[in-house]
Amino acid sequence: MADVFNQEFVVALIIAFSAYIILRGIAIFFGKAGKGYLENIEAPRKLYLQLIGVYYVVSGSLGLIIPKLEWKTEDIYFAIAYFAIVSVVFWVALDFFIKRDRKKQLQQN
């Protein structure tokens, strides 16, 4: 395990931040937060909020298991790189579908 994860304070920060992300994801999933993500979309709003909420919950869950893994430093870097790539693809695809739905709504009105 990397030396940085042997420090109790750093592990506590990772766990606290991951728990916050999970709670935020649950709130977004149930529509109690995250309205700013989708300002002018009516019909598929709930689906997009649920996708964003699931993304946050999965991200937080992955963060919770990081301190328990017996990884070397380079393994941690690769995991962060993979997560970053998946995150970029997720947000770009979500943005594309939101814009596509917005154009359909404007054409219908």
Secondary structure, 3 states (H helix, E strand, C coil): CCHHHHCHHHHHHHHHHHHHHHHHHHHHHCCCCCHHHCCCCCCCHHHHHHHHHHHHHHHHHHHHHHHHCCCCHHHHHHHHHHHHHHHHHHHHHHHHHHHHHHHHHHHHC
